[in-house]
């Protein structure tokens, strides 16, 4: 069953989907969490969830950026010509994603450290992450819209302003609320989870409505797996409202996340650029093993240092 169809790109595609799903968990916590903390700061609410989220946001953003390296590299392997063409068409406007992340990163630290500047810092961070989310949604659509490339280049446009971007962005906005709700609920005591359950149910509602507006595709059964996962997650959150555990909501969210990653990528399956023989048969295993060992050793040293402190 797709995406495991036996071609040389199947492994890259499977790894892309798995690493993208992991990346989505972290960035959803950051984007939705920053918005949640901002609302709490504006309301001057002494929310323990907001306080806990503020403490975790800088770490989660670092983890999200790091986890984003994998899917970005696999995306370039699978869609090299289209990805770089879309990059060049958007030009400096697309390059603004990097400074936006840097500004958002420091704004999170300021929000964590300063009561005086908290609302402003969270507002800046939320705006930066919203811009990044819109930019990635835009370039995702532009990569498949090669029929518009010539006109866009000729006009010097730096924005791909198509209505199809909006339902996708709304879908991901809802999904981010749902994913933030899951992670934040595991961090919170049982008494605090009711509010997160309501937030996650709102997110699922937005995601489902936006997904239907964008068009449903079964994708060899993956679309039905996505719907089943969403149903399990919603049922689990309804149990959380009554004080039950998070297990069912977490299982449903995990199923929906993995199936959703497949459904998201399905329209671009026919656009995958077949790998050259030089890439398929390239070596480098020894370098990979050495760098893996160095990386594991460095991570162990960091963990031991932090625990000792």
N, C-alpha and C positions, 0 to 999 in steps of 0.2 A: 504494500500500500504506500502511496505517495506520503512523505517524500523519500522513502527508502526504496528507490526503483532500480538500484544496482548500477547506476552510472557513476562515473568518477567524481561527479559533483555532489553525490548524495551525502557523503560524509560531511563535506563542507556545509551543506544545507542543513543537515541535522544539528551540527554543532552551532551553526548560526541561530537556529530557532531556540536551542537550549540556553545559549549565552544571552540571547535577547530577552528571554523570559526572566532570567536572573536579573539582568540590568533593569527591566521594567519594575521589579519589586522595589529596588532601591530608589529609582528616580520618582516612582509614584509616592513613596513615603516623603521625599523631599518636596515635590511640587504641592501635593495635597496637604502635607504637614505644615509647610510654610504658610499656606492659606488659612489653615485651621488656627495656627498660632496668631496670625494677623487679626483674624476675627475676634479671638479672645482678648488680644491686646487693645483693640478698638473699643470693645465692650468693657474693658478694665475688669475682666473676669479673672478670679483667682483659680483658674482651672488647673488641676494637677496634671491632666492630660496635655494641655498646652505647655506647661512648664517642663514636663518630661520630654515632649517633642522638641522644644527649643534646645535642650541639652544634647539630643541625639542628632539634630539636623546637620551640623558640620561633618560629623563622622559618616552619616548616611550619604551625603553628597560626595565625599571622597570615595566611598565604596561604590556609588553609582557611576562615577566617572571611570574608576578603575575597571568595573565590570563592563563598561561600555566599550573598552578597547577590543575585546574579543568579537562581538557582533559587528563592530565597525570594520575590522580586518576581513572577516568572512564576507561582509557585504561588498567590499571592494574586489574580492576574488570572484564573486558570483555575478556582479553587475559592474564590471570595471568601466566600460565605455559610458554607460548610462549614468553611473554615479558621478564620474568626473565631469561629464558634459553638463549635468545639472548644477554641479558646483560652479563651473565656469560661467554658466548663464546667470546665476544669482549673484556671483561676484562678491564684492565687499559686503553686500547685505547678508550673504550667507556666512562670511567670515566673522560677522559681528557676534555669532554664537559663542565664540571663544571668550572675548572680553565680557560678554553678558554672564557667562558662567563664573568668571573670575570675580566680577563685582558681586554676584549673588553669593559666592563663597564667603567673601569677607563680610558681607552684610549679615550672614548667619552668625558669624562670630560676634559681631557688634550687638546683634539682638540677644545673644546669650549672655553677654557681659554687662550690658548697660540698660538700666530701667528707663533712663531719660530718652535714649534714642531708639528704643525697642520698636515702637510702631513704625517709625520711618524706615528703619532697617528691614523689618519684615515686609513692608510695602515694596521696597526696592527689590528684595530677594524674590518675592512672589511675582513681581512684574518681569524680572529677568528670566525666571524659570518658565513663565507663561510664554515669553518670546521664544525661548528655545524649543518648547513643545510645538508651537505654531510653525517654527522654521523646519523642524524635522518632518512634520506632517506635510508641509508644502513641498519639500524636496522629494518625499516619498511619492507624491502625486506627479511631480514634474519628471521624475525618472522614467515613468511609463508614457508620458505625453510627448514622445519625440516628434509627433506631427506639428506641435506648436513651437518647436525649438527655433526654426528658421525665422518665423515671424517675431518671436520674442527677441532673438539676437538682433534682427534688423531694426527693431524699434528701440533697442537699448533698454528694455524693461528689466528691472531687478526684482520684480515681484510676480509670482504666479497666482494671480487672483482669480481662482476658479471656485465655484460654489461647492464642488466636491470636497474641498478642504474642510469646510465647516462641519459636516456630519462626522467626519473622521476625527476632527479635533474634539468635538463634543463626546464622541464615543470614548476616546482616551481620557477625557476629563472625568467621565463617570467611572471608568475602570480604575483610574488613579485613586479616587475616593474609596473604592471598594478595597483596593490593595493596601492603602494606608490604614483603613479600618482594621484589617486582619493583623498587620504587624503591630499597630498601636494597642490592639486588644490583648495580644500576648504579653505586652509590656505592662499592662494595667491590671489592678486587682479586679475581682469579679464585680464589685459594686460600681466600678466606673465604666463598665462595658456597654451599658444600655445606650448611652449617647453615641458611642461608636457604632453600635448596631444600626441605629437610625441613620447615621451618616452613610454607612455602607449600603443600606437599602436604598437611600436616595441615589447613590452612585450607580447601583445596579439598574435602577429605573432609567436614569439618564442614558446609560450605556445601551440598554436594550432598545429604547426608543430611537436613539441615534443609529444603532446598528440596523434596525429595520428600515430607517430612512435611507441608509446607504445601500441597502439591498442585501438579501440573505442568499447565501450560496452554501449548499450542503458540503461541497469539497470532499467527495468520496467518504462522507460520514463524519468528517471532522467538525462540520457545522453543527450536526446533531450532538456531538460530544460537548461542544461549547454550550449549547442550550441546556444539556443535562447538567453540566457543571454549574451553570448559572442557577438552575433550579435547586440543586443541592445547597449552594451557597446561600440562597435566599431562605430556604427552609432552615438552614443552620442559624442564620441571623435572627430569624423569628424565634427560635429556641433560646438564643442568647437574651432576647428581650424578656424571657420568662426565667432567666437566671441559669440556664443550662450551659453546657460546655461549648467550647469553640471548635471541637473536632470536626463536626459536619461542615461548618462554614469554611474551615481551612481546607478540607478535602475538596469541596466544591470549587473553591477559588483556585486551587492548584490545577484541577482538571480543566477549568475554564481558561486559565492562563496559558497552559500548554496547547490546548486545542485552538485558542484564539491566536496564538503565534503562528500556527499553521494556516488558519483561515486568512490571517492578515497577509501572509506571503503568497498565497495561492494565485492571485491575479498576475503576479510577476514570474510565475514558474516558466511560462513560455518565453520570457525575456532573458532567461539565464544564458550567459555566454559560455559556450563550451570551453573547457580548459585546453590550453596548448599542451602538446606532449612534453615540452620542456618543463612545464609546471607540474604535470602529473607525476613525472618520474624524477623530480628534483629530490636531492637528498637533504642532509642537514640534521639527521637524527642525533649525531654525536653532540652537535652544538646545542640542540634542544635539551638533551639529557643534562649537560653541564649547567646550562642556565637554569633549568628546573631545580637542580640541586642547590645552586647558589640562592635562588629565590626562596626555597623552603627554609634554608638555613637563616636567611635574613629575616624571614617572618618569625621563625622561632626565637631569634634574638630579640626582636621587637616585643613579642608577647612576654618573654621573660623579663625584659626591662620594665615594661609597663606594670606587670604584676609586682615586681620588687618595689616599685615606687608607690 
